[in-house]
Amino acid sequence: MSVEIMSVIPRSPADNAGIKAGDTLVSINGNEINDVLDYQFYADDAKLEIRLIRRTVKVKKKDYEDLGLEFETYLMDKKQHCRNNCIFCFINQMPKGMRETLYFKDDDSRLSFLQGNYITMTNLSDSDVDRIIKMKLPMNISVHTTNPELRAQMTCNPNAGKCLQYLYKMAGAGIELNTQIVLVPDFNDGKELERTLNDLCNLYPAVKSIAIVPVGLTKFRENLPKLKTFDKQSATEALKTIELFGDMMYEKYHTRVVYPSDEFFLLAEKPMPDYEYYEEFDQFENGVGMCASLQKEFIDALADKRDYEETDGKERRLSVATGVLAAPLLKSLVGMMENDFPKTRVNVYTIRNDFFGETVTVAGLITAGDIINQLTPYKNELGDRLLITENMLKSGCDIFLDDKTVAEVENALSVKLVTVPTDGYALLDAILGE
């Protein structure tokens, strides 16, 4: 495969060597370039022989210095589309009429390495796995179950069971693997969960972490398999199994490896573990340890204010809009803050997810429409700004899932909207207006 160069960064090694936009890249140091992984891996050396169509160019640069070539797309070709039709797929449960990009399901090993996306391995070939091993690329794998027949059933893909061999091959080669299990009642829980955790734990240390998250179901499930959500009893049972394996791994290897998402503790009405429980927070993006991290950072931020500044007497009035899952924690943190800043008043509003359905409780899936509809009766009590998590918005944009903008919310509620990262220090700064 050859790839057209769309532009060359000025004064970069490629520019200094005379490579131009419109040239076509064929190989680097004799290695064919098919995509961004090949390009990044083979372009790291200090001395490069770059074969273009019609000529060859030699380049000298520092080790790991950017060569300076830019292509039409980040991956240098198209994203790989998911070939599965998982019974629990969230995208299949979204209503019609949303923006087109929300319906694209990627399953691309390159994005697993570059952006932390999870893959099912059903798009992998033997040569893809060989390349992952050659380049020593860490991978994020959606396992769900190590029972081949059950995995094929849950993904609606007969190849899903067969490709489990790639998991074992990568682990055997020492590739670092972070894995996840979407747990569905009456499918891969109970004895099946025990089997899966036992199989994955036996692959330690290649399998660095295992996150277990409860299935998320919306109200848009017409013509889809009938599934159940977790209740207090089933969540408690699942949590016992997860904790059992985590405790076993900690006793044997001094690292837990196996982690339930925060939702399981809330569903089971169990207290959240301490910050130290999550060690390196390998599964933070899967909602594992977010509550513990936010709480510790917020408490530390408050302590820093006490140590280095006098708490002020400034009056503040503001509000926070969040999901059902995070609301109790945020109310607790606000209570702590008000002890140090007694003239600062923060209203925490729990936004019910009417758009996707009440079983969806995470803040990142709240829409602008739900915020507007539920806060309009309180618009005179919101204060001078309304805080939301940045996860509610499309990355790098001011657009919510329902395509409404930050400006539309501000106009409807007559309040300034402030987005805040999932970080306790940032949250306190946003509350204090710093």
C-alpha positions as CSV (number, residue, x, y, z in Angstrom):
1,M,0.0,0.0,0.0
2,S,1.2,3.6,-0.7
3,V,-0.1,6.7,1.0
4,E,-0.3,10.2,-0.4
5,I,1.4,12.9,1.7
6,M,-1.1,15.8,2.1
7,S,1.3,18.3,3.7
8,V,4.8,18.6,5.2
9,I,5.4,20.5,8.4
10,P,7.8,23.5,7.7
11,R,11.4,23.0,8.9
12,S,10.7,19.4,9.9
13,P,13.2,16.7,8.9
14,A,11.0,15.7,6.0
15,D,10.8,19.3,4.8
16,N,14.6,19.7,5.1
17,A,15.0,16.5,3.1
18,G,12.9,17.9,0.2
19,I,9.8,15.8,0.6
20,K,6.8,17.6,-0.7
21,A,3.0,17.6,-0.4
22,G,1.7,15.3,-3.1
23,D,4.5,12.8,-2.9
24,T,3.5,9.2,-2.2
25,L,5.0,7.4,0.7
26,V,5.8,3.7,-0.1
27,S,8.2,2.5,2.6
28,I,10.6,3.5,5.4
29,N,13.9,1.6,5.8
30,G,12.5,-1.1,3.6
31,N,9.3,-1.6,5.6
32,E,6.0,-1.1,3.8
33,I,3.8,1.7,5.2
34,N,0.1,0.8,5.4
35,D,-1.2,2.9,8.2
36,V,-0.3,5.2,11.1
37,L,1.1,2.4,13.3
38,D,3.6,1.4,10.6
39,Y,4.5,5.1,10.1
40,Q,5.0,5.9,13.7
41,F,7.0,2.7,14.4
42,Y,9.4,2.8,11.5
43,A,9.8,6.6,11.5
44,D,11.3,6.7,15.0
45,D,14.9,5.9,14.0
46,A,17.5,8.6,13.5
47,K,18.5,7.5,10.0
48,L,15.7,6.8,7.5
49,E,15.6,5.8,3.9
50,I,12.2,6.9,2.7
51,R,11.0,5.4,-0.6
52,L,8.6,7.6,-2.5
53,I,7.1,6.9,-5.9
54,R,9.8,7.8,-8.5
55,R,12.6,8.6,-5.9
56,T,14.2,7.7,-2.6
57,V,15.1,10.2,0.1
58,K,17.5,9.8,3.0
59,V,16.7,11.7,6.2
60,K,18.7,12.3,9.4
61,K,16.9,13.3,12.6
62,K,16.9,12.7,16.3
63,D,15.6,9.5,17.7
64,Y,11.8,9.7,18.1
65,E,11.7,13.2,16.5
66,D,8.6,13.7,14.4
67,L,9.4,13.2,10.8
68,G,6.9,15.9,9.8
69,L,4.6,14.2,7.3
70,E,0.8,14.7,7.4
71,F,-1.9,12.6,5.7
72,E,-5.5,12.9,4.8
73,T,-6.7,11.1,7.9
74,Y,-5.2,10.4,11.3
75,L,-5.1,6.7,10.6
76,M,-4.0,7.1,7.0
77,D,-7.0,5.1,6.0
78,K,-10.5,4.4,7.2
79,K,-11.5,3.3,10.7
80,Q,-12.4,-0.4,11.0
81,H,-16.1,-0.9,11.6
82,C,-17.3,-3.3,14.2
83,R,-18.5,-6.6,12.8
84,N,-20.5,-7.6,15.8
85,N,-24.1,-7.0,16.8
86,C,-23.8,-7.4,20.5
87,I,-27.0,-8.0,22.4
88,F,-26.0,-5.1,24.8
89,C,-24.6,-2.7,22.3
90,F,-25.4,0.8,23.5
91,I,-25.3,2.3,19.9
92,N,-28.1,-0.1,18.9
93,Q,-30.2,1.4,21.7
94,M,-30.0,5.0,20.5
95,P,-33.0,6.7,19.0
96,K,-33.0,7.7,15.3
97,G,-32.3,11.2,14.2
98,M,-29.1,11.9,16.1
99,R,-25.9,13.0,14.3
100,E,-24.4,10.4,12.1
101,T,-21.1,10.0,13.8
102,L,-22.8,8.7,17.0
103,Y,-23.9,5.6,15.2
104,F,-20.5,4.6,14.0
105,K,-19.1,1.5,15.9
106,D,-15.3,1.2,15.6
107,D,-13.4,-2.0,16.5
108,D,-9.9,-0.9,15.5
109,S,-6.7,-2.2,17.1
110,R,-4.9,1.0,16.1
111,L,-7.3,3.1,18.1
112,S,-6.9,0.7,21.0
113,F,-3.2,1.6,21.1
114,L,-3.4,5.2,20.1
115,Q,-6.6,6.3,22.0
116,G,-7.4,3.6,24.5
117,N,-10.4,2.2,22.7
118,Y,-11.5,-1.3,23.5
119,I,-11.6,-4.0,20.7
120,T,-13.3,-7.4,20.5
121,M,-10.6,-8.8,18.3
122,T,-13.1,-9.9,15.7
123,N,-11.5,-7.6,13.1
124,L,-8.0,-8.9,13.8
125,S,-6.1,-11.2,11.4
126,D,-3.1,-13.4,12.2
127,S,-0.8,-10.7,10.6
128,D,-2.4,-8.0,12.7
129,V,-1.6,-9.9,15.9
130,D,1.9,-10.6,14.7
131,R,2.4,-6.9,14.1
132,I,1.0,-6.1,17.6
133,I,3.5,-8.5,19.1
134,K,6.4,-7.3,16.9
135,M,5.7,-3.6,17.9
136,K,4.9,-4.6,21.6
137,L,1.7,-2.6,21.5
138,P,-0.4,-2.6,24.6
139,M,-4.1,-3.5,23.9
140,N,-7.5,-2.9,25.5
141,I,-9.7,-5.9,24.9
142,S,-13.5,-6.3,25.4
143,V,-13.6,-9.9,26.5
144,H,-17.1,-10.2,28.1
145,T,-16.7,-14.0,28.4
146,T,-14.0,-16.6,27.8
147,N,-16.7,-19.2,26.9
148,P,-16.3,-19.3,23.1
149,E,-20.0,-20.4,22.4
150,L,-21.4,-17.8,24.8
151,R,-19.1,-15.0,23.4
152,A,-20.4,-15.9,19.9
153,Q,-24.0,-15.7,21.2
154,M,-23.5,-12.4,23.0
155,T,-21.8,-10.7,20.0
156,C,-23.9,-12.4,17.4
157,N,-20.7,-13.2,15.6
158,P,-19.6,-16.8,15.1
159,N,-16.0,-15.7,14.8
160,A,-16.0,-14.0,18.3
161,G,-15.3,-17.3,20.0
162,K,-12.6,-18.4,17.7
163,C,-10.6,-15.1,18.0
164,L,-10.2,-15.7,21.8
165,Q,-7.0,-17.5,20.6
166,Y,-5.6,-14.0,19.9
167,L,-6.0,-13.0,23.5
168,Y,-4.0,-16.0,24.6
169,K,-1.4,-15.5,21.9
170,M,-0.8,-11.9,22.8
171,A,-0.7,-12.7,26.5
172,G,1.8,-15.5,25.8
173,A,4.0,-13.0,24.0
174,G,3.9,-10.6,27.0
175,I,1.7,-7.9,25.4
176,E,0.2,-5.8,28.2
177,L,-3.6,-6.2,28.2
178,N,-6.3,-4.2,29.9
179,T,-9.6,-6.1,29.6
180,Q,-13.2,-5.3,30.3
181,I,-16.4,-7.4,30.9
182,V,-19.8,-5.9,30.2
183,L,-21.9,-8.0,32.6
184,V,-25.4,-9.0,31.6
185,P,-27.7,-10.7,34.1
186,D,-28.5,-14.3,33.2
187,F,-25.9,-14.3,30.4
188,N,-22.3,-14.0,31.5
189,D,-22.7,-13.5,35.3
190,G,-22.7,-16.2,38.0
191,K,-20.7,-19.3,37.1
192,E,-19.8,-17.8,33.7
193,L,-18.3,-14.8,35.4
194,E,-16.3,-17.1,37.6
195,R,-15.0,-18.9,34.6
196,T,-14.0,-15.7,32.8
197,L,-12.3,-14.2,35.8
198,N,-10.4,-17.4,36.5
199,D,-9.2,-17.6,32.8
200,L,-8.1,-14.0,32.7
201,C,-6.4,-14.0,36.1
202,N,-4.4,-17.0,34.9
203,L,-3.0,-14.7,32.2
204,Y,-1.5,-12.3,34.8
205,P,0.8,-10.4,34.5
206,A,0.1,-9.9,30.8
207,V,-3.5,-9.2,31.7
208,K,-2.8,-6.1,33.9
209,S,-6.4,-5.2,34.8
210,I,-9.9,-6.5,34.4
211,A,-12.9,-4.1,34.7
212,I,-16.4,-5.3,35.2
213,V,-19.2,-2.9,34.3
214,P,-23.0,-3.5,34.4
215,V,-24.9,-3.5,31.2
216,G,-26.5,-0.2,30.3
217,L,-30.0,-0.3,28.8
218,T,-32.0,2.6,27.3
219,K,-35.7,2.7,26.6
220,F,-35.1,2.3,22.9
221,R,-34.8,-1.5,22.7
222,E,-37.6,-2.4,20.2
223,N,-36.8,-5.5,18.3
224,L,-33.7,-6.1,20.5
225,P,-33.1,-9.1,22.8
226,K,-34.9,-8.7,26.2
227,L,-32.3,-8.0,28.9
228,K,-32.4,-7.3,32.6
229,T,-30.6,-4.6,34.5
230,F,-28.9,-5.2,37.8
231,D,-30.9,-4.6,41.0
232,K,-29.6,-4.4,44.5
233,Q,-29.6,-8.2,45.0
234,S,-28.0,-9.2,41.7
235,A,-25.4,-6.4,42.0
236,T,-24.5,-7.6,45.5
237,E,-24.0,-11.2,44.2
238,A,-21.9,-10.0,41.3
239,L,-19.9,-7.8,43.6
240,K,-19.1,-10.7,45.9
241,T,-17.6,-12.7,43.0
242,I,-15.6,-9.7,41.7
243,E,-14.3,-8.9,45.1
244,L,-13.4,-12.6,45.8
245,F,-11.2,-12.7,42.7
246,G,-9.7,-9.3,43.5
247,D,-8.8,-10.3,47.0
248,M,-7.3,-13.6,45.7
249,M,-5.1,-11.7,43.3
250,Y,-4.1,-9.2,45.9
251,E,-3.1,-11.9,48.4
252,K,-1.1,-13.7,45.7
253,Y,0.5,-10.8,43.7
254,H,-0.1,-7.7,45.9
255,T,-2.2,-6.1,43.2
256,R,-6.0,-6.5,42.8
257,V,-6.1,-6.8,38.9
258,V,-9.9,-7.3,39.1
259,Y,-12.1,-4.2,39.7
260,P,-15.9,-3.5,39.7
261,S,-17.0,-0.2,38.2
262,D,-18.3,2.4,40.7
263,E,-21.9,1.6,39.6
264,F,-21.8,-1.9,41.2
265,F,-21.2,-0.3,44.7
266,L,-24.0,2.2,44.2
267,L,-26.4,-0.4,42.9
268,A,-25.6,-2.8,45.8
269,E,-25.8,0.2,48.2
270,K,-22.3,-0.6,49.5
271,P,-19.7,2.0,50.5
272,M,-17.1,3.0,47.9
273,P,-13.6,1.7,48.5
274,D,-10.8,4.0,49.5
275,Y,-8.5,5.7,47.0
276,E,-5.7,3.2,47.6
277,Y,-7.9,0.3,46.5
278,Y,-7.6,1.4,42.9
279,E,-3.8,1.4,42.8
280,E,-2.8,2.9,39.4
281,F,-6.4,3.6,38.3
282,D,-5.8,1.5,35.1
283,Q,-9.5,1.4,34.4
284,F,-10.5,5.0,35.2
285,E,-12.2,5.6,31.8
286,N,-14.4,2.6,32.5
287,G,-15.8,4.3,35.5
288,V,-13.6,2.3,37.9
289,G,-12.5,4.5,40.8
290,M,-13.9,7.8,39.5
291,C,-15.8,8.5,42.7
292,A,-12.8,7.6,45.0
293,S,-10.5,9.7,42.9
294,L,-12.8,12.7,42.7
295,Q,-13.4,12.6,46.5
296,K,-9.7,12.4,47.4
297,E,-8.7,15.1,45.1
298,F,-11.5,17.4,46.3
299,I,-10.6,16.8,50.0
300,D,-6.9,17.4,49.2
301,A,-7.7,20.6,47.3
302,L,-9.7,21.8,50.4
303,A,-6.8,21.0,52.6
304,D,-4.4,23.0,50.4
305,K,-6.7,26.0,50.6
306,R,-6.6,25.7,54.4
307,D,-2.8,25.4,54.5
308,Y,-1.9,28.1,52.1
309,E,-4.8,30.6,52.1
310,E,-7.2,32.0,54.5
311,T,-10.7,30.9,53.6
312,D,-12.5,34.0,52.3
313,G,-15.9,35.4,53.2
314,K,-16.9,36.0,49.6
315,E,-20.5,35.2,48.8
316,R,-21.1,32.8,45.9
317,R,-24.2,31.3,44.4
318,L,-24.0,28.6,41.8
319,S,-25.3,25.2,40.8
320,V,-24.2,21.8,39.6
321,A,-26.1,19.5,37.3
322,T,-25.2,15.9,37.3
323,G,-26.5,12.3,36.9
324,V,-28.2,10.1,39.4
325,L,-24.9,8.1,39.9
326,A,-22.7,11.0,40.9
327,A,-25.3,13.2,42.7
328,P,-24.8,11.7,46.3
329,L,-21.1,12.1,46.1
330,L,-21.2,15.7,44.8
331,K,-23.7,16.7,47.5
332,S,-21.3,15.2,50.1
333,L,-18.3,17.1,48.7
334,V,-20.3,20.4,48.5
335,G,-21.2,19.9,52.2
336,M,-17.5,19.6,53.1
337,M,-16.7,22.7,51.1
338,E,-19.4,24.8,52.8
339,N,-17.8,24.2,56.2
340,D,-14.7,26.1,54.9
341,F,-16.5,28.6,52.7
342,P,-19.8,29.2,54.7
343,K,-20.9,32.0,52.3
344,T,-20.6,29.8,49.2
345,R,-23.9,28.1,48.4
346,V,-24.0,25.4,45.8
347,N,-27.2,23.7,44.7
348,V,-26.6,20.2,43.3
349,Y,-29.4,19.1,40.9
350,T,-29.9,15.4,40.0
351,I,-30.8,15.2,36.3
352,R,-33.0,12.2,35.5
353,N,-32.2,10.8,32.1
354,D,-35.6,11.1,30.3
355,F,-33.9,11.1,26.9
356,F,-32.4,7.5,27.1
357,G,-34.5,6.3,30.0
358,E,-34.1,6.3,33.8
359,T,-32.0,3.2,33.9
360,V,-29.2,5.3,32.4
361,T,-27.6,7.1,35.3
362,V,-24.2,8.3,34.3
363,A,-23.6,12.1,33.9
364,G,-21.8,11.7,30.6
365,L,-25.1,10.7,28.8
366,I,-27.2,13.6,30.0
367,T,-28.6,15.7,27.2
368,A,-29.1,19.5,27.1
369,G,-32.9,18.9,26.7
370,D,-33.1,17.1,30.0
371,I,-31.1,19.8,31.7
372,I,-33.3,22.6,30.3
373,N,-36.6,20.8,31.0
374,Q,-35.7,19.8,34.6
375,L,-34.0,23.1,35.6
376,T,-36.3,25.6,34.1
377,P,-38.5,25.6,37.2
378,Y,-35.4,26.5,39.2
379,K,-33.8,29.0,36.8
380,N,-34.1,31.8,39.3
381,E,-32.2,29.7,41.9
382,L,-29.2,28.6,39.8
383,G,-26.9,31.5,40.8
384,D,-24.4,33.0,38.4
385,R,-23.1,29.8,36.8
386,L,-24.1,26.2,36.3
387,L,-21.3,23.5,36.4
388,I,-21.5,20.3,34.3
389,T,-18.9,17.6,33.6
390,E,-17.1,18.1,30.3
391,N,-18.1,14.4,29.5
392,M,-21.5,15.7,28.6
393,L,-20.2,17.4,25.5
394,K,-18.7,16.1,22.2
395,S,-14.9,16.1,22.6
396,G,-13.5,19.5,21.6
397,C,-17.0,21.0,21.0
398,D,-19.8,22.6,22.8
399,I,-22.5,20.2,21.5
400,F,-24.5,17.8,23.7
401,L,-25.7,14.3,22.6
402,D,-29.0,15.8,21.4
403,D,-27.1,18.3,19.2
404,K,-28.1,21.2,21.4
405,T,-25.3,23.6,22.2
406,V,-23.9,25.2,25.4
407,A,-25.3,28.5,24.2
408,E,-28.8,27.1,23.9
409,V,-28.7,25.9,27.5
410,E,-27.4,29.2,28.7
411,N,-30.1,31.1,26.8
412,A,-32.9,28.8,28.1
413,L,-31.8,29.0,31.7
414,S,-30.2,32.5,31.8
415,V,-27.1,31.2,33.4
416,K,-23.4,30.8,32.4
417,L,-22.5,27.1,31.8
418,V,-19.1,26.0,33.0
419,T,-17.6,22.6,32.0
420,V,-15.4,20.8,34.5
421,P,-13.0,17.9,34.1
422,T,-13.5,14.8,36.3
423,D,-10.9,16.1,38.8
424,G,-11.5,17.2,42.4
425,Y,-9.0,20.1,42.2
426,A,-10.7,21.4,39.0
427,L,-14.1,21.1,40.6
428,L,-13.2,23.1,43.7
429,D,-11.6,25.8,41.5
430,A,-14.7,26.0,39.4
431,I,-16.9,26.3,42.5
432,L,-14.7,29.1,43.8
433,G,-14.5,30.8,40.4
434,E,-10.8,30.4,40.1
